[in-house]
Amino acid sequence: MNINGLVEIIVYVADMDAQVQFYRDVFELAVIYPAGLDSYADQYWVTLDAGGVILALHGGGQGRLGADAPKIVFGVDDIHAARAELVAKGVQVDEVRSAAPGVWVCDGCDPEGNPFSIESHD
């Protein structure tokens, strides 16, 4: 499998506006998407430039602060080939799904249950 490196870390959040303010204002990470909003309270997905990797804030948190595990995301060129290679190595992974237009994702867990994804873009 040809891994293109760690491309994204997803952090599930309950209060998007507070989390964006924290990472933007305290760590001075630039908001990539959606940039320039006065409030992020109604956003479900916000990405910030964390220097070589994207920090993605996902509004899917269940209000269990700190308990919704972050997910690491590895970029791959061919998601179907990468998934097949993982399966051949005995890794249990979900089917490939479309996370957004042109974005293909496959989820799995490491041996201790930590979530990861592989992702490719059209």
C-alpha positions, 0 to 999 in steps of 0.5 A: 500500500502506498501511504502518502503520509498522515493527512488529517486528524479529526477531533469530534467536538460538541461546541464548534465555535469554542473549538475553532476559537481555541485552535485558531486564536490560541494555537494560531492555526489558519482556518482553511474551510470555511474561512472568514466566518464571524461564528462557526456555531452552525458548522459541522466541519471546519478544517485548519492548517496544522502545518503539513496535516489538516486538523479537522473539527467534526461536529459529530461529537456526542457531548462526551468531551474527551471521550469521542476519540480523535481519528487519524487519516492516511492519504492513499492514491487508490482507496480500493487497492489500499482497502484490499491490501489491509483486508489481505493483512487481516485488518477489519475495515469498513466498505469504501464510502463517499464522505463528500463529493470526490472524497472516498473513505474507508474506516478501521481500528488498530489492534487497541480499538483506536480509529483510523481512516484511509482517504483518497480524492478524485 
